[in-house]
């Protein structure tokens, strides 16, 4: 398993941007599909975006499509989430997660992931 540490969260006004980073430990990062999830108070954890082990394919939830971009740098063991045109409904704790799988990105379930970061808070003020 890999260890994951998120950073980059914070408070931003509606319409603004943030970039989240997730740094992974270990030498097998390129063998892992990665995902970003979020959880708002009183709500279930939901998928935001996923990216395949190579970065060659991505998946986005409808709610963020066109506004968020997931990417990865396997040389730096890091996955990113660029968030633009933020809305108040994007407010949540954002988690990155890893699953050891070499396949195209898809709407993976949280249960598919074996490693999770501690989460980073994103608050969008309207």
Backbone atoms as SQL, in Angstrom:
CREATE TABLE atoms (id INTEGER PRIMARY KEY, chain TEXT, resi INTEGER, resn TEXT, atom TEXT, x REAL, y REAL, z REAL);
INSERT INTO atoms VALUES
  (1, 'A', 1, 'UNK', 'N', 0.824, -1.186, 0.000),
  (2, 'A', 1, 'UNK', 'CA', 0.000, 0.000, 0.000),
  (3, 'A', 1, 'UNK', 'C', 0.869, 1.251, 0.000),
  (4, 'A', 2, 'UNK', 'N', 0.317, 2.327, -0.522),
  (5, 'A', 2, 'UNK', 'CA', 1.005, 3.606, -0.503),
  (6, 'A', 2, 'UNK', 'C', 0.421, 4.480, 0.605),
  (7, 'A', 3, 'UNK', 'N', 1.246, 5.392, 1.078),
  (8, 'A', 3, 'UNK', 'CA', 0.804, 6.407, 2.032),
  (9, 'A', 3, 'UNK', 'C', 0.539, 7.680, 1.252),
  (10, 'A', 4, 'UNK', 'N', -0.576, 8.341, 1.568),
  (11, 'A', 4, 'UNK', 'CA', -1.007, 9.505, 0.795),
  (12, 'A', 4, 'UNK', 'C', -1.158, 10.720, 1.704),
  (13, 'A', 5, 'UNK', 'N', -0.692, 11.874, 1.232),
  (14, 'A', 5, 'UNK', 'CA', -0.826, 13.116, 1.985),
  (15, 'A', 5, 'UNK', 'C', -1.333, 14.207, 1.044),
  (16, 'A', 6, 'UNK', 'N', -2.522, 14.739, 1.373),
  (17, 'A', 6, 'UNK', 'CA', -3.100, 15.811, 0.552),
  (18, 'A', 6, 'UNK', 'C', -2.657, 17.174, 1.060),
  (19, 'A', 7, 'UNK', 'N', -2.671, 18.146, 0.164),
  (20, 'A', 7, 'UNK', 'CA', -2.412, 19.535, 0.527),
  (21, 'A', 7, 'UNK', 'C', -3.094, 20.435, -0.490),
  (22, 'A', 8, 'UNK', 'N', -3.188, 21.720, -0.139),
  (23, 'A', 8, 'UNK', 'CA', -3.707, 22.699, -1.089),
  (24, 'A', 8, 'UNK', 'C', -5.115, 23.190, -0.826),
  (25, 'A', 9, 'UNK', 'N', -5.773, 22.616, 0.176),
  (26, 'A', 9, 'UNK', 'CA', -7.120, 23.078, 0.485),
  (27, 'A', 9, 'UNK', 'C', -7.101, 24.467, 1.099),
  (28, 'A', 10, 'UNK', 'N', -8.288, 25.040, 1.272),
  (29, 'A', 10, 'UNK', 'CA', -8.369, 26.361, 1.871),
  (30, 'A', 10, 'UNK', 'C', -9.708, 27.004, 1.621),
  (31, 'A', 11, 'UNK', 'N', -9.755, 28.302, 1.892),
  (32, 'A', 11, 'UNK', 'CA', -10.970, 29.096, 1.712),
  (33, 'A', 11, 'UNK', 'C', -10.821, 29.928, 0.446),
  (34, 'A', 12, 'UNK', 'N', -11.841, 29.876, -0.394),
  (35, 'A', 12, 'UNK', 'CA', -11.804, 30.614, -1.652),
  (36, 'A', 12, 'UNK', 'C', -13.195, 31.146, -1.946),
  (37, 'A', 13, 'UNK', 'N', -13.269, 32.253, -2.638),
  (38, 'A', 13, 'UNK', 'CA', -14.560, 32.802, -3.033),
  (39, 'A', 13, 'UNK', 'C', -15.123, 32.040, -4.228),
  (40, 'A', 14, 'UNK', 'N', -16.417, 32.053, -4.331),
  (41, 'A', 14, 'UNK', 'CA', -17.073, 31.434, -5.484),
  (42, 'A', 14, 'UNK', 'C', -16.515, 32.030, -6.776),
  (43, 'A', 15, 'UNK', 'N', -16.257, 31.143, -7.731),
  (44, 'A', 15, 'UNK', 'CA', -15.654, 31.552, -8.989),
  (45, 'A', 15, 'UNK', 'C', -14.143, 31.443, -9.004),
  (46, 'A', 16, 'UNK', 'N', -13.558, 31.237, -7.828),
  (47, 'A', 16, 'UNK', 'CA', -12.117, 31.138, -7.726),
  (48, 'A', 16, 'UNK', 'C', -11.592, 29.751, -8.046),
  (49, 'A', 17, 'UNK', 'N', -10.285, 29.587, -7.822),
  (50, 'A', 17, 'UNK', 'CA', -9.609, 28.335, -8.154),
  (51, 'A', 17, 'UNK', 'C', -8.734, 27.864, -7.003),
  (52, 'A', 18, 'UNK', 'N', -8.544, 26.567, -6.938),
  (53, 'A', 18, 'UNK', 'CA', -7.595, 25.936, -6.022),
  (54, 'A', 18, 'UNK', 'C', -6.985, 24.742, -6.736),
  (55, 'A', 19, 'UNK', 'N', -5.769, 24.395, -6.349),
  (56, 'A', 19, 'UNK', 'CA', -5.165, 23.163, -6.830),
  (57, 'A', 19, 'UNK', 'C', -4.788, 22.295, -5.644),
  (58, 'A', 20, 'UNK', 'N', -5.352, 21.116, -5.606),
  (59, 'A', 20, 'UNK', 'CA', -5.020, 20.142, -4.577),
  (60, 'A', 20, 'UNK', 'C', -3.903, 19.230, -5.075),
  (61, 'A', 21, 'UNK', 'N', -3.050, 18.842, -4.156),
  (62, 'A', 21, 'UNK', 'CA', -1.989, 17.891, -4.459),
  (63, 'A', 21, 'UNK', 'C', -2.093, 16.706, -3.514),
  (64, 'A', 22, 'UNK', 'N', -1.664, 15.568, -3.994),
  (65, 'A', 22, 'UNK', 'CA', -1.645, 14.354, -3.174),
  (66, 'A', 22, 'UNK', 'C', -0.315, 13.660, -3.432),
  (67, 'A', 23, 'UNK', 'N', 0.542, 13.666, -2.433),
  (68, 'A', 23, 'UNK', 'CA', 1.862, 13.052, -2.552),
  (69, 'A', 23, 'UNK', 'C', 1.811, 11.631, -2.016),
  (70, 'A', 24, 'UNK', 'N', 2.373, 10.710, -2.775),
  (71, 'A', 24, 'UNK', 'CA', 2.362, 9.297, -2.404),
  (72, 'A', 24, 'UNK', 'C', 3.764, 8.814, -2.085),
  (73, 'A', 25, 'UNK', 'N', 3.840, 7.932, -1.117),
  (74, 'A', 25, 'UNK', 'CA', 5.118, 7.305, -0.792),
  (75, 'A', 25, 'UNK', 'C', 5.283, 6.052, -1.630),
  (76, 'A', 26, 'UNK', 'N', 6.500, 5.498, -1.640),
  (77, 'A', 26, 'UNK', 'CA', 6.711, 4.227, -2.295),
  (78, 'A', 26, 'UNK', 'C', 7.177, 4.347, -3.730),
  (79, 'A', 27, 'UNK', 'N', 7.661, 3.219, -4.258),
  (80, 'A', 27, 'UNK', 'CA', 8.243, 3.223, -5.597),
  (81, 'A', 27, 'UNK', 'C', 7.323, 2.627, -6.638),
  (82, 'A', 28, 'UNK', 'N', 6.085, 2.290, -6.243),
  (83, 'A', 28, 'UNK', 'CA', 5.176, 1.649, -7.192),
  (84, 'A', 28, 'UNK', 'C', 3.987, 2.526, -7.527),
  (85, 'A', 29, 'UNK', 'N', 4.129, 3.832, -7.348),
  (86, 'A', 29, 'UNK', 'CA', 3.013, 4.751, -7.579),
  (87, 'A', 29, 'UNK', 'C', 2.436, 4.588, -8.970),
  (88, 'A', 30, 'UNK', 'N', 3.271, 4.343, -9.950),
  (89, 'A', 30, 'UNK', 'CA', 2.799, 4.226, -11.326),
  (90, 'A', 30, 'UNK', 'C', 1.961, 2.977, -11.565),
  (91, 'A', 31, 'UNK', 'N', 1.843, 2.117, -10.581),
  (92, 'A', 31, 'UNK', 'CA', 1.004, 0.923, -10.699),
  (93, 'A', 31, 'UNK', 'C', -0.406, 1.162, -10.169),
  (94, 'A', 32, 'UNK', 'N', -0.662, 2.365, -9.659),
  (95, 'A', 32, 'UNK', 'CA', -1.915, 2.656, -8.986),
  (96, 'A', 32, 'UNK', 'C', -2.814, 3.583, -9.801),
  (97, 'A', 33, 'UNK', 'N', -4.086, 3.196, -9.887),
  (98, 'A', 33, 'UNK', 'CA', -5.094, 4.151, -10.294),
  (99, 'A', 33, 'UNK', 'C', -5.379, 5.060, -9.108),
  (100, 'A', 34, 'UNK', 'N', -5.683, 6.322, -9.394),
  (101, 'A', 34, 'UNK', 'CA', -5.888, 7.300, -8.330),
  (102, 'A', 34, 'UNK', 'C', -7.246, 7.959, -8.464),
  (103, 'A', 35, 'UNK', 'N', -7.765, 8.403, -7.332),
  (104, 'A', 35, 'UNK', 'CA', -9.051, 9.074, -7.355),
  (105, 'A', 35, 'UNK', 'C', -9.101, 10.196, -6.348),
  (106, 'A', 36, 'UNK', 'N', -9.941, 11.162, -6.638),
  (107, 'A', 36, 'UNK', 'CA', -10.304, 12.212, -5.685),
  (108, 'A', 36, 'UNK', 'C', -11.777, 12.030, -5.336),
  (109, 'A', 37, 'UNK', 'N', -12.054, 12.075, -4.045),
  (110, 'A', 37, 'UNK', 'CA', -13.408, 11.985, -3.532),
  (111, 'A', 37, 'UNK', 'C', -13.645, 13.188, -2.629),
  (112, 'A', 38, 'UNK', 'N', -14.895, 13.450, -2.298),
  (113, 'A', 38, 'UNK', 'CA', -15.185, 14.514, -1.357),
  (114, 'A', 38, 'UNK', 'C', -16.373, 14.120, -0.490),
  (115, 'A', 39, 'UNK', 'N', -16.401, 14.723, 0.680),
  (116, 'A', 39, 'UNK', 'CA', -17.497, 14.452, 1.611),
  (117, 'A', 39, 'UNK', 'C', -17.878, 15.743, 2.310),
  (118, 'A', 40, 'UNK', 'N', -19.121, 16.135, 2.103),
  (119, 'A', 40, 'UNK', 'CA', -19.667, 17.315, 2.759),
  (120, 'A', 40, 'UNK', 'C', -20.367, 16.881, 4.049),
  (121, 'A', 41, 'UNK', 'N', -20.532, 17.786, 5.008),
  (122, 'A', 41, 'UNK', 'CA', -21.183, 17.423, 6.267),
  (123, 'A', 41, 'UNK', 'C', -22.568, 16.835, 6.039),
  (124, 'A', 42, 'UNK', 'N', -22.815, 15.697, 6.661),
  (125, 'A', 42, 'UNK', 'CA', -24.110, 15.052, 6.557),
  (126, 'A', 42, 'UNK', 'C', -24.364, 14.310, 5.266),
  (127, 'A', 43, 'UNK', 'N', -23.335, 14.241, 4.408),
  (128, 'A', 43, 'UNK', 'CA', -23.506, 13.566, 3.117),
  (129, 'A', 43, 'UNK', 'C', -22.520, 12.413, 2.986),
  (130, 'A', 44, 'UNK', 'N', -22.833, 11.511, 2.070),
  (131, 'A', 44, 'UNK', 'CA', -21.934, 10.399, 1.814),
  (132, 'A', 44, 'UNK', 'C', -20.726, 10.866, 0.988),
  (133, 'A', 45, 'UNK', 'N', -19.660, 10.094, 1.102),
  (134, 'A', 45, 'UNK', 'CA', -18.484, 10.374, 0.295),
  (135, 'A', 45, 'UNK', 'C', -18.831, 10.128, -1.174),
  (136, 'A', 46, 'UNK', 'N', -18.454, 11.062, -2.038),
  (137, 'A', 46, 'UNK', 'CA', -18.785, 10.937, -3.446),
  (138, 'A', 46, 'UNK', 'C', -17.545, 11.085, -4.326),
  (139, 'A', 47, 'UNK', 'N', -17.614, 10.452, -5.455),
  (140, 'A', 47, 'UNK', 'CA', -16.509, 10.498, -6.387),
  (141, 'A', 47, 'UNK', 'C', -16.448, 11.879, -7.035),
  (142, 'A', 48, 'UNK', 'N', -15.219, 12.343, -7.273),
  (143, 'A', 48, 'UNK', 'CA', -15.008, 13.602, -7.980),
  (144, 'A', 48, 'UNK', 'C', -14.357, 13.309, -9.332),
  (145, 'A', 49, 'UNK', 'N', -13.230, 12.590, -9.295),
  (146, 'A', 49, 'UNK', 'CA', -12.501, 12.277, -10.522),
  (147, 'A', 49, 'UNK', 'C', -11.560, 11.119, -10.275),
  (148, 'A', 50, 'UNK', 'N', -11.263, 10.389, -11.338),
  (149, 'A', 50, 'UNK', 'CA', -10.264, 9.326, -11.252),
  (150, 'A', 50, 'UNK', 'C', -9.323, 9.427, -12.446),
  (151, 'A', 51, 'UNK', 'N', -8.158, 8.823, -12.273),
  (152, 'A', 51, 'UNK', 'CA', -7.158, 8.828, -13.340),
  (153, 'A', 51, 'UNK', 'C', -6.469, 7.474, -13.350),
  (154, 'A', 52, 'UNK', 'N', -6.189, 6.988, -14.536),
  (155, 'A', 52, 'UNK', 'CA', -5.567, 5.672, -14.665),
  (156, 'A', 52, 'UNK', 'C', -4.103, 5.715, -14.241),
  (157, 'A', 53, 'UNK', 'N', -3.503, 4.541, -14.107),
  (158, 'A', 53, 'UNK', 'CA', -2.127, 4.411, -13.645),
  (159, 'A', 53, 'UNK', 'C', -1.146, 5.199, -14.503),
  (160, 'A', 54, 'UNK', 'N', -1.417, 5.292, -15.807),
  (161, 'A', 54, 'UNK', 'CA', -0.510, 5.974, -16.719),
  (162, 'A', 54, 'UNK', 'C', -0.871, 7.444, -16.908),
  (163, 'A', 55, 'UNK', 'N', -2.055, 7.825, -16.455),
  (164, 'A', 55, 'UNK', 'CA', -2.545, 9.174, -16.730),
  (165, 'A', 55, 'UNK', 'C', -3.227, 9.280, -18.075),
  (166, 'A', 56, 'UNK', 'N', -3.334, 8.159, -18.780),
  (167, 'A', 56, 'UNK', 'CA', -3.883, 8.190, -20.127),
  (168, 'A', 56, 'UNK', 'C', -5.389, 8.287, -20.211),
  (169, 'A', 57, 'UNK', 'N', -6.075, 8.007, -19.133),
  (170, 'A', 57, 'UNK', 'CA', -7.530, 8.139, -19.129),
  (171, 'A', 57, 'UNK', 'C', -7.997, 8.733, -17.818),
  (172, 'A', 58, 'UNK', 'N', -9.096, 9.461, -17.890),
  (173, 'A', 58, 'UNK', 'CA', -9.660, 10.128, -16.727),
  (174, 'A', 58, 'UNK', 'C', -11.177, 9.969, -16.733),
  (175, 'A', 59, 'UNK', 'N', -11.748, 10.160, -15.550),
  (176, 'A', 59, 'UNK', 'CA', -13.203, 10.133, -15.384),
  (177, 'A', 59, 'UNK', 'C', -13.575, 11.301, -14.469),
  (178, 'A', 60, 'UNK', 'N', -14.699, 11.947, -14.764),
  (179, 'A', 60, 'UNK', 'CA', -15.180, 13.049, -13.931),
  (180, 'A', 60, 'UNK', 'C', -16.653, 12.857, -13.595),
  (181, 'A', 61, 'UNK', 'N', -16.998, 13.211, -12.374),
  (182, 'A', 61, 'UNK', 'CA', -18.407, 13.282, -12.023),
  (183, 'A', 61, 'UNK', 'C', -19.048, 14.419, -12.813),
  (184, 'A', 62, 'UNK', 'N', -20.311, 14.269, -13.133),
  (185, 'A', 62, 'UNK', 'CA', -21.008, 15.288, -13.918),
  (186, 'A', 62, 'UNK', 'C', -20.949, 16.660, -13.242),
  (187, 'A', 63, 'UNK', 'N', -20.970, 16.654, -11.926),
  (188, 'A', 63, 'UNK', 'CA', -21.028, 17.915, -11.188),
  (189, 'A', 63, 'UNK', 'C', -19.757, 18.755, -11.321),
  (190, 'A', 64, 'UNK', 'N', -18.653, 18.137, -11.736),
  (191, 'A', 64, 'UNK', 'CA', -17.387, 18.880, -11.840),
  (192, 'A', 64, 'UNK', 'C', -16.838, 18.902, -13.254),
  (193, 'A', 65, 'UNK', 'N', -17.474, 18.195, -14.152),
  (194, 'A', 65, 'UNK', 'CA', -16.975, 18.104, -15.518),
  (195, 'A', 65, 'UNK', 'C', -16.887, 19.494, -16.135),
  (196, 'A', 66, 'UNK', 'N', -15.751, 19.782, -16.755),
  (197, 'A', 66, 'UNK', 'CA', -15.540, 21.082, -17.375),
  (198, 'A', 66, 'UNK', 'C', -14.960, 22.126, -16.438),
  (199, 'A', 67, 'UNK', 'N', -14.962, 21.846, -15.137),
  (200, 'A', 67, 'UNK', 'CA', -14.421, 22.795, -14.153),
  (201, 'A', 67, 'UNK', 'C', -13.172, 22.247, -13.459),
  (202, 'A', 68, 'UNK', 'N', -13.135, 20.951, -13.236),
  (203, 'A', 68, 'UNK', 'CA', -12.015, 20.318, -12.524),
  (204, 'A', 68, 'UNK', 'C', -11.179, 19.511, -13.509),
  (205, 'A', 69, 'UNK', 'N', -9.879, 19.421, -13.218),
  (206, 'A', 69, 'UNK', 'CA', -8.972, 18.603, -14.016),
  (207, 'A', 69, 'UNK', 'C', -8.083, 17.781, -13.103),
  (208, 'A', 70, 'UNK', 'N', -8.090, 16.472, -13.304),
  (209, 'A', 70, 'UNK', 'CA', -7.210, 15.581, -12.558),
  (210, 'A', 70, 'UNK', 'C', -5.999, 15.269, -13.428),
  (211, 'A', 71, 'UNK', 'N', -4.829, 15.225, -12.808),
  (212, 'A', 71, 'UNK', 'CA', -3.612, 14.895, -13.534),
  (213, 'A', 71, 'UNK', 'C', -2.651, 14.218, -12.559),
  (214, 'A', 72, 'UNK', 'N', -1.605, 13.649, -13.093),
  (215, 'A', 72, 'UNK', 'CA', -0.614, 13.000, -12.239),
  (216, 'A', 72, 'UNK', 'C', 0.770, 13.154, -12.848),
  (217, 'A', 73, 'UNK', 'N', 1.764, 13.120, -11.979),
  (218, 'A', 73, 'UNK', 'CA', 3.164, 13.144, -12.369),
  (219, 'A', 73, 'UNK', 'C', 3.809, 11.948, -11.696),
  (220, 'A', 74, 'UNK', 'N', 3.997, 10.875, -12.434),
  (221, 'A', 74, 'UNK', 'CA', 4.527, 9.656, -11.829),
  (222, 'A', 74, 'UNK', 'C', 5.985, 9.818, -11.390),
  (223, 'A', 75, 'UNK', 'N', 6.708, 10.721, -12.012),
  (224, 'A', 75, 'UNK', 'CA', 8.088, 10.968, -11.594),
  (225, 'A', 75, 'UNK', 'C', 8.143, 11.621, -10.218),
  (226, 'A', 76, 'UNK', 'N', 7.070, 12.336, -9.866),
  (227, 'A', 76, 'UNK', 'CA', 7.009, 13.017, -8.564),
  (228, 'A', 76, 'UNK', 'C', 6.085, 12.307, -7.587),
  (229, 'A', 77, 'UNK', 'N', 5.527, 11.166, -7.993),
  (230, 'A', 77, 'UNK', 'CA', 4.604, 10.426, -7.119),
  (231, 'A', 77, 'UNK', 'C', 3.465, 11.320, -6.619),
  (232, 'A', 78, 'UNK', 'N', 2.910, 12.117, -7.502),
  (233, 'A', 78, 'UNK', 'CA', 1.908, 13.093, -7.095),
  (234, 'A', 78, 'UNK', 'C', 0.736, 13.104, -8.069),
  (235, 'A', 79, 'UNK', 'N', -0.456, 13.234, -7.500),
  (236, 'A', 79, 'UNK', 'CA', -1.663, 13.437, -8.296),
  (237, 'A', 79, 'UNK', 'C', -2.251, 14.792, -7.906),
  (238, 'A', 80, 'UNK', 'N', -2.824, 15.465, -8.872),
  (239, 'A', 80, 'UNK', 'CA', -3.338, 16.818, -8.672),
  (240, 'A', 80, 'UNK', 'C', -4.827, 16.882, -9.005),
  (241, 'A', 81, 'UNK', 'N', -5.474, 17.878, -8.426),
  (242, 'A', 81, 'UNK', 'CA', -6.844, 18.211, -8.806),
  (243, 'A', 81, 'UNK', 'C', -6.920, 19.728, -8.943),
  (244, 'A', 82, 'UNK', 'N', -6.975, 20.204, -10.177),
  (245, 'A', 82, 'UNK', 'CA', -7.143, 21.626, -10.445),
  (246, 'A', 82, 'UNK', 'C', -8.630, 21.930, -10.447),
  (247, 'A', 83, 'UNK', 'N', -9.040, 22.846, -9.593),
  (248, 'A', 83, 'UNK', 'CA', -10.453, 23.175, -9.440),
  (249, 'A', 83, 'UNK', 'C', -10.678, 24.630, -9.818),
  (250, 'A', 84, 'UNK', 'N', -11.435, 24.842, -10.864),
  (251, 'A', 84, 'UNK', 'CA', -11.748, 26.195, -11.343),
  (252, 'A', 84, 'UNK', 'C', -13.242, 26.448, -11.219),
  (253, 'A', 85, 'UNK', 'N', -13.609, 27.713, -11.299),
  (254, 'A', 85, 'UNK', 'CA', -15.025, 28.110, -11.237),
  (255, 'A', 85, 'UNK', 'C', -15.724, 27.458, -10.054),
  (256, 'A', 86, 'UNK', 'N', -15.100, 27.558, -8.909),
  (257, 'A', 86, 'UNK', 'CA', -15.628, 26.880, -7.725),
  (258, 'A', 86, 'UNK', 'C', -16.971, 27.445, -7.307),
  (259, 'A', 87, 'UNK', 'N', -17.811, 26.550, -6.791),
  (260, 'A', 87, 'UNK', 'CA', -19.154, 26.901, -6.331),
  (261, 'A', 87, 'UNK', 'C', -19.273, 26.548, -4.855),
  (262, 'A', 88, 'UNK', 'N', -20.270, 27.141, -4.201),
  (263, 'A', 88, 'UNK', 'CA', -20.450, 26.847, -2.778),
  (264, 'A', 88, 'UNK', 'C', -20.713, 25.359, -2.547),
  (265, 'A', 89, 'UNK', 'N', -21.358, 24.719, -3.504),
  (266, 'A', 89, 'UNK', 'CA', -21.645, 23.290, -3.337),
  (267, 'A', 89, 'UNK', 'C', -20.412, 22.408, -3.483),
  (268, 'A', 90, 'UNK', 'N', -19.273, 22.986, -3.833),
  (269, 'A', 90, 'UNK', 'CA', -18.020, 22.228, -3.858),
  (270, 'A', 90, 'UNK', 'C', -17.376, 22.146, -2.468),
  (271, 'A', 91, 'UNK', 'N', -17.939, 22.854, -1.513),
  (272, 'A', 91, 'UNK', 'CA', -17.406, 22.831, -0.151),
  (273, 'A', 91, 'UNK', 'C', -17.485, 21.424, 0.425),
  (274, 'A', 92, 'UNK', 'N', -16.339, 20.908, 0.870),
  (275, 'A', 92, 'UNK', 'CA', -16.265, 19.543, 1.391),
  (276, 'A', 92, 'UNK', 'C', -14.837, 19.263, 1.839),
  (277, 'A', 93, 'UNK', 'N', -14.669, 18.131, 2.489),
  (278, 'A', 93, 'UNK', 'CA', -13.332, 17.592, 2.708),
  (279, 'A', 93, 'UNK', 'C', -13.005, 16.729, 1.498),
  (280, 'A', 94, 'UNK', 'N', -11.856, 16.988, 0.908),
  (281, 'A', 94, 'UNK', 'CA', -11.428, 16.271, -0.289),
  (282, 'A', 94, 'UNK', 'C', -10.366, 15.251, 0.086),
  (283, 'A', 95, 'UNK', 'N', -10.553, 14.033, -0.413),
  (284, 'A', 95, 'UNK', 'CA', -9.648, 12.920, -0.133),
  (285, 'A', 95, 'UNK', 'C', -9.068, 12.381, -1.431),
  (286, 'A', 96, 'UNK', 'N', -7.799, 12.043, -1.404),
  (287, 'A', 96, 'UNK', 'CA', -7.274, 11.264, -2.514),
  (288, 'A', 96, 'UNK', 'C', -7.162, 9.810, -2.084),
  (289, 'A', 97, 'UNK', 'N', -7.200, 8.924, -3.048),
  (290, 'A', 97, 'UNK', 'CA', -7.199, 7.500, -2.776),
  (291, 'A', 97, 'UNK', 'C', -6.468, 6.768, -3.886),
  (292, 'A', 98, 'UNK', 'N', -5.947, 5.600, -3.546),
  (293, 'A', 98, 'UNK', 'CA', -5.164, 4.809, -4.491),
  (294, 'A', 98, 'UNK', 'C', -5.667, 3.377, -4.526),
  (295, 'A', 99, 'UNK', 'N', -5.688, 2.799, -5.732),
  (296, 'A', 99, 'UNK', 'CA', -5.995, 1.385, -5.882),
  (297, 'A', 99, 'UNK', 'C', -4.986, 0.800, -6.850),
  (298, 'A', 100, 'UNK', 'N', -4.472, -0.392, -6.483),
  (299, 'A', 100, 'UNK', 'CA', -3.451, -1.012, -7.303),
  (300, 'A', 100, 'UNK', 'C', -4.130, -1.712, -8.462),
  (301, 'A', 101, 'UNK', 'N', -4.177, -1.012, -9.582),
  (302, 'A', 101, 'UNK', 'CA', -4.894, -1.528, -10.738),
  (303, 'A', 101, 'UNK', 'C', -4.405, -0.807, -11.982),
  (304, 'A', 102, 'UNK', 'N', -4.101, -1.584, -13.006),
  (305, 'A', 102, 'UNK', 'CA', -3.713, -0.993, -14.289),
  (306, 'A', 102, 'UNK', 'C', -4.853, -1.196, -15.273),
  (307, 'A', 103, 'UNK', 'N', -5.746, -0.205, -15.306),
  (308, 'A', 103, 'UNK', 'CA', -6.871, -0.256, -16.224),
  (309, 'A', 103, 'UNK', 'C', -7.329, 1.170, -16.474),
  (310, 'A', 104, 'UNK', 'N', -8.136, 1.405, -17.490),
  (311, 'A', 104, 'UNK', 'CA', -8.632, 2.761, -17.747),
  (312, 'A', 104, 'UNK', 'C', -9.427, 3.304, -16.574),
  (313, 'A', 105, 'UNK', 'N', -9.410, 4.612, -16.417),
  (314, 'A', 105, 'UNK', 'CA', -10.161, 5.249, -15.339),
  (315, 'A', 105, 'UNK', 'C', -11.653, 5.052, -15.559),
  (316, 'A', 106, 'UNK', 'N', -12.355, 4.999, -14.433),
  (317, 'A', 106, 'UNK', 'CA', -13.796, 4.776, -14.512),
  (318, 'A', 106, 'UNK', 'C', -14.441, 5.305, -13.234),
  (319, 'A', 107, 'UNK', 'N', -15.744, 5.136, -13.141),
  (320, 'A', 107, 'UNK', 'CA', -16.484, 5.549, -11.955),
  (321, 'A', 107, 'UNK', 'C', -16.270, 4.500, -10.865),
  (322, 'A', 108, 'UNK', 'N', -15.076, 4.549, -10.268),
  (323, 'A', 108, 'UNK', 'CA', -14.737, 3.575, -9.244),
  (324, 'A', 108, 'UNK', 'C', -15.410, 3.926, -7.926),
  (325, 'A', 109, 'UNK', 'N', -15.714, 2.891, -7.170),
  (326, 'A', 109, 'UNK', 'CA', -16.352, 3.062, -5.865),
  (327, 'A', 109, 'UNK', 'C', -15.304, 3.307, -4.793),
  (328, 'A', 110, 'UNK', 'N', -15.651, 4.047, -3.726),
  (329, 'A', 110, 'UNK', 'CA', -14.702, 4.178, -2.613),
  (330, 'A', 110, 'UNK', 'C', -14.227, 2.822, -2.082),
  (331, 'A', 111, 'UNK', 'N', -15.085, 1.830, -2.139),
  (332, 'A', 111, 'UNK', 'CA', -14.717, 0.500, -1.641),
  (333, 'A', 111, 'UNK', 'C', -13.621, -0.155, -2.476),
  (334, 'A', 112, 'UNK', 'N', -13.383, 0.358, -3.679),
  (335, 'A', 112, 'UNK', 'CA', -12.341, -0.203, -4.543),
  (336, 'A', 112, 'UNK', 'C', -10.943, 0.234, -4.129),
  (337, 'A', 113, 'UNK', 'N', -10.858, 1.242, -3.272),
  (338, 'A', 113, 'UNK', 'CA', -9.570, 1.859, -2.952),
  (339, 'A', 113, 'UNK', 'C', -9.044, 1.347, -1.612),
  (340, 'A', 114, 'UNK', 'N', -7.747, 0.994, -1.595),
  (341, 'A', 114, 'UNK', 'CA', -7.157, 0.450, -0.379),
  (342, 'A', 114, 'UNK', 'C', -6.375, 1.464, 0.437),
  (343, 'A', 115, 'UNK', 'N', -6.040, 2.597, -0.157),
  (344, 'A', 115, 'UNK', 'CA', -5.247, 3.607, 0.543),
  (345, 'A', 115, 'UNK', 'C', -5.931, 4.958, 0.428),
  (346, 'A', 116, 'UNK', 'N', -5.953, 5.688, 1.544),
  (347, 'A', 116, 'UNK', 'CA', -6.609, 6.988, 1.603),
  (348, 'A', 116, 'UNK', 'C', -5.712, 7.996, 2.311),
  (349, 'A', 117, 'UNK', 'N', -5.823, 9.245, 1.865),
  (350, 'A', 117, 'UNK', 'CA', -5.190, 10.323, 2.590),
  (351, 'A', 117, 'UNK', 'C', -6.057, 10.780, 3.745),
  (352, 'A', 118, 'UNK', 'N', -5.551, 11.766, 4.477),
  (353, 'A', 118, 'UNK', 'CA', -6.258, 12.244, 5.663),
  (354, 'A', 118, 'UNK', 'C', -7.330, 13.273, 5.324),
  (355, 'A', 119, 'UNK', 'N', -7.307, 13.787, 4.113),
  (356, 'A', 119, 'UNK', 'CA', -8.292, 14.762, 3.678),
  (357, 'A', 119, 'UNK', 'C', -7.814, 16.190, 3.841),
  (358, 'A', 120, 'UNK', 'N', -8.335, 17.063, 2.991),
  (359, 'A', 120, 'UNK', 'CA', -8.032, 18.490, 3.076),
  (360, 'A', 120, 'UNK', 'C', -9.338, 19.261, 2.852),
  (361, 'A', 121, 'UNK', 'N', -9.561, 20.263, 3.679),
  (362, 'A', 121, 'UNK', 'CA', -10.822, 21.010, 3.647),
  (363, 'A', 121, 'UNK', 'C', -10.802, 22.048, 2.533),
  (364, 'A', 122, 'UNK', 'N', -11.863, 22.062, 1.754),
  (365, 'A', 122, 'UNK', 'CA', -12.081, 23.113, 0.757),
  (366, 'A', 122, 'UNK', 'C', -13.383, 23.811, 1.107),
  (367, 'A', 123, 'UNK', 'N', -13.311, 25.115, 1.294),
  (368, 'A', 123, 'UNK', 'CA', -14.490, 25.900, 1.631),
  (369, 'A', 123, 'UNK', 'C', -14.641, 27.018, 0.600),
  (370, 'A', 124, 'UNK', 'N', -15.804, 27.038, -0.030),
  (371, 'A', 124, 'UNK', 'CA', -16.083, 28.042, -1.052),
  (372, 'A', 124, 'UNK', 'C', -17.153, 28.976, -0.515),
  (373, 'A', 125, 'UNK', 'N', -16.820, 30.230, -0.394),
  (374, 'A', 125, 'UNK', 'CA', -17.775, 31.210, 0.135),
  (375, 'A', 125, 'UNK', 'C', -18.511, 31.881, -1.019),
  (376, 'A', 126, 'UNK', 'N', -19.800, 32.087, -0.801),
  (377, 'A', 126, 'UNK', 'CA', -20.618, 32.678, -1.875),
  (378, 'A', 126, 'UNK', 'C', -20.793, 34.184, -1.645);
